[in-house]
Amino acid sequence: MKIFKKLIITVVFFASFLNADGLKDIIKYAIDNNNNIKAVELESQAKQKTYESVDNIYKPTATIGASYSKLDMDVRESQVGNTAVGFLKFSVELYNGAREKSLKAQKKYEHKEALFSTKMRKKELALQVVTYFYQAKSIDENIKALREKSVTLTAELKRVKIKYDIKMITEDEVLKLQSEYEENEYNIQELEYQKTYMLKNLSLLAGKDIQELDDSTLPEVQNLEFSDSENIKAMQENIKALKENVNVISALKKPQLKLENSLNIYGYSDYNKVLLKDLPKQQNQLMLTLTYNLFDTSSIEKKQAAFLIKRAKDEQLYQLKKQEKINYELTKQKLQTQKAKIKSAKSALDMTNKLFEIIEIKYQNDVVDNITYLDALSAKVINRAIFKQSLYDYEIAKANYYFTSGINYEDVLGMDF
């Protein structure tokens, strides 16, 4: 019977393991299906279309149209009563103070900023997935430890109840174990809720239902060199765009040269054909226009405002660079701290396991009381949970280290973002 039970447990374990979701698969699924990622990708595509819309700096246009006019009341003999005009007009801006050139550059930088921002959002999403993944794994290990404790407590309760029935021990010893068992069951339920919370959030990020997690770990990457994040690169492109915006506004104070050519076809009715016998049937008009803005009440203030916004972004960029460098150094130090924590937790677990084996034998032989036994059992469970948690905290520390270093996450995970 015992062999049969072990076989069932083994089959259930492997079945759940086969249905478990791997970290890499969850991240890939999240990046492909997360609605926020889809939103920033659409925004990036919109910026690309905006850039393409100003691709030609000369803004050539060709328009076709028609008009009809009718004169009534006191129409002179030299006037035409009804005139219909069909036209084809072509225009191009030969020079506009380099405004369109600056506008094109501005939209190009805004598009590049959107691309970097999109990549940053994907990396942030990957970090969120990693964090929830290993937090859920840590909670699950705590649940397993408490369930193991529950099995031990159940067995001990049966044993002490037998002793109590034959008057070998007092009731308080039974009640102590019963209280410990009930508290342990409550802790399991609380952790089950926390695990569900983590898995629900992970499912929300990934866009799929996730029930079980496999034993994925992140690759080990040592001695990373710090490089600028996509946040910094995006802000640098934003500053370039703001600089071009200053040039766009400055162009309003420069000469504007425009070339226009119109082909007009006329039709007339209700007029004196003798007096107006030489009315044109079609005309082509070429016009070259040069303008210069002598006075403008708002362009100076607009230019100053744009320049101040650029300076503000310069200051933010400087602060961001310092902050990211500090974050990198801290995550690097945290990684080493977590390694030390794993070593310490392993030593503590080995010690409490050995101590529990000794106390368990003494307890079964009535050498120590149930309080000593329960303390030893709790210490064993707690230290096992701490050790497992330190392993998963190390994985999260690795993820943060890679994130702050500026390394490409797709290189670490072996996938394309």
Buried (B, 14 or more C-beta within 10 A) or exposed (E): EEEEEEEEEEEEEEEEEEEBBEBBBBBBBBBEEBEEBEEBBEEBEEBBEBBEEBEEBBBEEEEEEEEEEEBEEEBEEEBBBEBBBBBBBBBBBEBBBBBBBBBBBBBBBBBBBBBBBBBBBBBBBBBBBBBBBBBBBBBBBBBBBBBBBBEBBEEBBEEBEEBBEEEEBEEEBBEBBBEBBEEBBEBBEBBBEBBEBBBBBBBBBBBBEBEBBBEBEBEEEEEBEBEBBBBBBBBBBBBBBBBBBBBBBBBBBEEBBBBBBBBBBBEBEEBBEEEEEEEEEEEEEEEEEEEEEEEEEEBEEBBEBBBEBBEEBBEEBEEBBEEBEEBBEEBBEBBEEBEEBBEEBBEBBEEBBEBBEEBBEBBEEEEBEBEEBBBBBBBBBBBBBBBBBBBBBBBBBBBBBBBBBBBEBBEBBEBEB
